[in-house]
Amino acid sequence: MKGTQMSRNDNESEPAGDEIEALLRQTGARLGPPAAVTEEIRRAVHAQWQSVAAGRKSRRRTIVFGLAASVAVAMLALALTFESVSPPAPGPVAILERIEGALDILPASDGATPVQAGRAIVAGETVVTDAITRAALRLAGRISVRLDSNTTLDVLAQDRLELRAGTVYVDAGPPERGYSPLEIVTAAGPVRHVGTQYQVHSQDGHVTISVREGRIELARARGPEMARAGERLAASPNGELARATVSADDPSWAWAIQIVPPFEIQDQPLTVFLEWTARETGRTLVYASPSVEAAARDLRLQGSIANLTPEAALAAVLLTTQFERTESNHNLIRIAERTQR
């Protein structure tokens, strides 16, 4: 008889499932942890009850219910933790610097509001240009990526793009300004650079990479292929690879000059503007003498060259100074002081 009564008391000391549920409901509605985590906590409560059941019977119910209340608090804390670590909204990885035409950004574009320069682009969006549109993006605060017409480019991250079709031009800035990595996924494999200017064209599985400055690496299944300034790689869908030469002022670069990002000349030394012009046009900058270079460095520019190509901007800026461009070789930009006529 006594044994039977002890058994009944043990059962009364174990908290029923609905009692635990009632305690948990007192914490209010919250975003809960996964079901597996909840079940693990319930199993822990039951194990603790069995341990307590072996102790003094007079304190059994208070201890177990106290434990259940503690577990309820723990589950609330865990629920709040799950709520607080929800993934944040994706931040911008690129900025649209310039658009010529009507640009689509998928899946965000709805056609009702035209995409404007200055718009932020987040990872997962796709930039699409049509037959009359070009665009310029800036990645990682410094890498210029320009899209020719009829181009589809997936923006995967600030250092990773996928060229599905069309042509992109990349300018990572002069090597002396530091290195910012970028990978462009193509049908022929990922293209990576080392501080450079280059162009990637993809159409129907055919990929062509032209290097204007620096060098690139094409990662292929059979091993990486390198290309340096003045080289062009052409990869076919069947895996064949051909090499050719390409000059820094080849006509194939011309489209990228048409969509050059804005360059602010206000209060810039003339030398900085001339260096920018030389890089954008693929020419070599030289001065008639060290004194000419020093004088150009001392001259600060005023005004704007918005919507002018580098070639037109060069002519317009020099007209406002005492300098002129004097050379017959189209590969050079030679600067001298204007002679009196």
Secondary structure as UniProt FT lines:
FT   HELIX           2..13
FT   HELIX           17..25
FT   TURN            26..27
FT   HELIX           35..53
FT   HELIX           57..59
FT   HELIX           60..84
FT   STRAND          92..100
FT   STRAND          104..106
FT   TURN            107..108
FT   TURN            117..118
FT   STRAND          120..122
FT   TURN            123..124
FT   STRAND          126..128
FT   TURN            131..132
FT   STRAND          134..139
FT   TURN            140..142
FT   STRAND          143..147
FT   STRAND          152..157
FT   TURN            158..159
FT   STRAND          160..171
FT   HELIX           175..177
FT   STRAND          183..185
FT   TURN            187..188
FT   STRAND          191..203
FT   TURN            204..205
FT   STRAND          206..218
FT   TURN            221..222
FT   STRAND          225..228
FT   TURN            229..230
FT   STRAND          231..235
FT   TURN            237..238
FT   STRAND          241..245
FT   TURN            248..249
FT   HELIX           251..253
FT   HELIX           254..258
FT   TURN            266..267
FT   HELIX           270..281
FT   STRAND          284..287
FT   HELIX           290..298
FT   TURN            306..307
FT   HELIX           310..319
FT   STRAND          323..325
FT   TURN            330..331
FT   STRAND          332..337
//
